[in-house]
Amino acid sequence: MALCSFSSELVMDNYTIIDNIFINDYLPSAPEYCVKVYLYGLSLCSNPKSADNALDSMAKVLHLTEQELQDAFLYWQNAGLVQMIEKNPLEVKYLPIKAHSASKKYQVGKYADFNKQVQSILSGRMIQPREFEAYYDMIETYHFEPEALVMLIRYCVELKGESVNYPYIIATAKNYVSEGITTTRAIDERFMEMELASKELKMVLKALGISRTADPSERNLYIKWTKQMQFPQGVIIETAKSLNRKGGMYKLDEKLSKYYELKLFTVQDIEAYTAQRDSLYATAREICSNLGLFYQSLDAVVDTYVLDWFNKGYEKDALLSISKYCFKHSLRTLEAMDKVIQKWYELGIVSTQAIIEHLQENLQTDKAIQKVLDTCGILRNVNSWDRSFYRTWTYSWKMEEPIILYCAELARGKTQPMQYVNKLLTTVHEHNWTTLPQVQKGLKSFSDTAKPSASTMETRATYNAEDLDKLLDSFGDDITT
């Protein structure tokens, strides 16, 4: 711990000193976000232990991504103002500012041909050294081929005119870098894609009622729909027509993105979904009503649950019956109902008939369990714990009903009767008594305080908790198989 330090209040009230060399030589040509990062980072240098002096906190405060922060510090490192000591986690050291280090030095004549080509493209103004240095930085830091960058600058001029500023060109180049497009071949392929997209996009714009030429962002949307999402042009055009000239390209992108999530890739799929949609919403509304739920919008209910249930083969009547069943059993959320359906689906219980048969079987089981409760003298309804016990006794241990009811009679008046029944039946199972007479004879002297006889102790080994721990450790993750 430091001997002396500033209080947090003093740090907050203190000043951050900015060298005039930075203001005069660096700030005018630096991208805006890089200036923000440098100045905020400079202020943090006076309080290195602050919770805000971290990459994620800094990104949140400046409304930038962590990648943008790293790019900004790389920009200042190339300018000689900071040193990136570590990249993971990021650690940056601020360096003294010197007038002669205001620009990164590049080999004289190395980019002479490049400079001539760029100046001829931007002939309406004289390119300043700072701008050229930004282009050199793209070439050397991001490995952008010089000829490819020339092609990109020409493209930006065609879009924006000769007045296009170089931060726009650099931002466009970085977008291409993020897609791995840094060579003349890759640029050529992208431009060919965009040219083809422009021709096809005219038909989409026409379907949307738009007569102008598509802008670059709209061409990029079209490439996303056709290349990434793999939608045929016919699907895109039909979807555009369905918007009735409302919402434009971005509404169309919203619809196609939704179809992509729902795995609807053909006109037939979409038409079937659209025809079914009214029924889906009506079903969703009734299901929510049965569960005691209300939603202002049912979009998420339909897309997340109801459509999936229909796709699994469940009919409306079956879903409504299931929702009523869930309500009666205190499963009053869509997530809880979905778990019931997923479980039944895995068991092959899909049709209304199969559900009815399953519920009838459960009802008969509950009646049998209720009989056990009544025999024990328990005055309540069947619960999930009872069903778990009963399933083990009958399904796993193959116990007959007379044996279970006999143990229930012995449990009457005991504390926690169902646990006592389970204890008795555990003894029956361990001794492999399969008939009622065997059980009656074996349990005749059984009680909570019963102890093993001398003869039993002679023939059976005894175990303690440590033995059990060792035995369990010898098994794998699953001892039920």
Buried (B, 14 or more C-beta within 10 A) or exposed (E): EEEEEEEEEEBEEEEEEBBEBBEEBBBEBBBEBBBBBBBBBBBBEBBEEBEEBEBEEBBEEBEBEEEBBBBBBBBBBBBBBBEBEEEEEBEBEBBEBEEEBBBBEBEEEEBEEBBEBBEEBBEEEEBEEBBBBBBBBBBBBBEBBBBBBBBBBBBBBEEBEEEBEBBEBBEBBBEBBEEEBBBBEBBEEBEEBBEBBBEBBBBBBEBBEBEEEBEBEBBBBBBBBBEEBEBEBEBBBBBBBEBEEEBBBEBBBEBBEEBBEBEBBBBEBBEEBEEBEEEBBEBBBBBBEBBEBEEEEBEEBBBEBBBBBBEEEBBBEBBBBBBEBBBEEEBBEBEBBBEBBEEBBEEEBBEBEBBEEBBEEEEEBBEBBBBBBEBBEBEEEBEEEBBEBBEBBBEEBEBBEEBBBBBBEBBBEBEEBBEBBBBBBEBBBEEEBEEEEBBEEBBEEBEEEEEEEEEEEEEEEEEEEEEEEEEEEEEEEEEEE
